[in-house]
């Protein structure tokens, strides 16, 4: 049975350091990442190798400027070299991953899908560099998430997760940022699968969704607590049995490759086509995104990095 919890994510005094971070600076940085990826580059699909490589380089160069020493995990896809970009601490004692894919569907600017996820990834990585999280964290920009590579071994996250499993790496949890920028306050701005509608899920699209499989539910609950204590963004949680196969819409991003390798993973999402009418289309532009909500999500994630032990 699918279980849910709807919680309003409100700031408290428990983590004043998170709330004291400069929201204006975070907003400016998020906007700059969105602008470069979705406007200056636009289409970052496997069919536009120049722009796909430019997006990869952008993630690599930003992480380098922050003081990380990123590396590329390179493989052949569609007869060309593509690379994941990996930075942070991959301790043999165990580590967490924050990841987002930087490619797009062919012919789309991909602001929500998924420049929004990359922008939050980079901003959390920047803030993490100066705060020394108690657990090791690795930040990954994944390549080739979108068709024609989706659900194939050529997804960047599949390449990473399969090799990690082969090498017996101890991944404590993976957080997947999949379309995290589109929010609406109007009633009935959120559509739902029938099963979730019958269960009373909210129909206003003002929340960030947290999705887990059964193994990952404790991680999701800890993440939910940290977000609601560190920011002002509503959250909705969903734990699905059987790896999400009974509700296939929850398997539509990079987290699924970690589920399938037995690692705990959470998808953070604005619910994609259940909310955003511009999904996989030319109207997926940054002007439609809610930067203030993205700032709040960034703060919530920073709070999780600070408090997860």
C-alpha positions, 0 to 999 in steps of 0.5 A, spaced: 500 500 500 502 506 498 503 511 504 503 518 504 504 524 509 503 532 507 507 536 511 507 544 511 515 546 511 515 552 516 522 555 518 523 554 526 528 556 531 532 549 531 537 551 525 538 558 525 544 558 521 540 555 515 535 561 516 541 566 516 544 564 509 543 570 504 537 568 500 538 574 495 545 571 494 542 564 493 537 567 488 542 570 484 546 564 483 540 560 482 538 565 476 545 565 473 545 557 473 538 557 470 540 563 465 546 559 462 543 552 461 536 554 459 537 560 455 545 561 453 545 553 451 538 551 451 537 544 448 543 540 451 540 533 448 545 527 446 543 530 439 546 536 440 553 534 443 556 541 443 551 543 448 551 537 452 559 537 452 558 545 454 553 543 460 558 538 462 563 543 462 559 548 466 558 543 472 565 541 472 568 548 472 563 551 477 565 545 482 572 547 481 571 554 482 568 552 489 574 548 491 572 541 489 577 537 485 571 534 480 572 528 475 569 525 469 566 518 469 566 518 461 563 512 457 560 511 450 553 513 448 550 514 441 557 513 438 560 519 442 564 520 449 559 523 454 561 524 462 558 524 469 561 530 473 563 527 480 565 531 486 566 530 493 568 525 498 567 518 496 569 515 503 569 507 503 566 508 510 560 510 506 557 517 503 551 520 500 550 523 493 546 529 491 545 528 483 541 532 478 541 530 470 544 536 466 541 533 459 535 535 456 530 532 451 531 534 444 529 541 442 527 544 448 530 549 453 529 544 459 529 550 464 525 546 469 527 539 466 532 539 469 536 546 469 532 547 476 535 541 479 542 542 476 542 549 479 540 547 486 545 542 486 551 547 484 548 552 490 548 546 495 555 544 493 557 551 494 554 552 501 556 545 503 564 547 501 564 552 507 560 548 512 563 541 513 557 536 513 558 531 518 557 525 513 561 525 506 557 528 500 558 527 493 555 531 488 554 529 481 551 532 474 549 526 471 549 525 463 544 522 458 538 521 463 533 523 457 530 519 451 533 515 447 537 513 453 532 513 459 531 506 461 537 503 458 544 502 461 547 508 457 543 513 462 549 516 466 546 514 473 545 507 471 553 507 469 554 510 476 550 506 480 552 499 477 559 501 477 558 503 485 555 496 486 560 492 482 565 496 487 561 494 493 561 502 494 557 504 501 552 509 498 548 511 504 543 515 500 542 518 494 538 524 493 535 526 486 533 533 484 528 532 478 524 538 476 524 542 482 522 549 479 515 549 477 510 551 483 503 554 483 498 557 488 492 556 484 487 551 486 487 545 482 494 546 479 496 539 481 494 533 477 494 526 480 494 519 478 487 516 480 490 512 486 493 518 489 487 523 488 483 518 492 488 518 497 487 525 498 493 528 496 493 535 495 491 539 488 495 545 489 501 545 486 505 549 491 509 543 494 516 539 493 515 532 492 519 527 496 518 519 493 522 513 496 521 506 495 520 501 501 528 501 503 528 508 502 523 510 507 527 512 513 531 516 509 525 520 506 522 521 513 529 524 515 530 528 509 522 531 510 524 533 517 530 537 515 527 540 510 521 543 514 525 545 519 530 549 515 525 552 510 518 555 508 517 550 502 511 545 503 513 538 502 509 531 500 512 525 501 510 518 498 513 511 499 512 506 494 512 498 494 516 494 489 520 499 487 515 503 484 513 498 479 505 499 481 506 506 480 511 507 474 510 515 474 515 515 480 520 511 476 522 516 471 528 519 473 536 517 476 534 515 483 531 509 480 538 506 478 540 506 485 533 503 487 534 497 482 541 496 485 539 496 492 541 503 494 536 508 498 534 513 494 529 519 494 527 523 488 525 530 489 520 533 484 515 538 483 512 532 479 513 534 472 507 533 467 502 532 473 504 540 474 508 543 469 504 544 462 511 545 459 514 538 460 518 536 455 516 542 450 519 549 448 515 552 453 520 550 459 523 556 460 526 560 466 520 565 466 515 560 468 519 558 474 519 560 482 526 562 484 523 563 491 521 556 492 528 554 489 531 558 494 527 555 500 529 548 497 536 549 497 536 551 504 532 545 506 537 541 503 543 545 506 539 543 513 539 536 511 547 536 510 548 539 516 544 535 520 544 528 517 549 523 521 
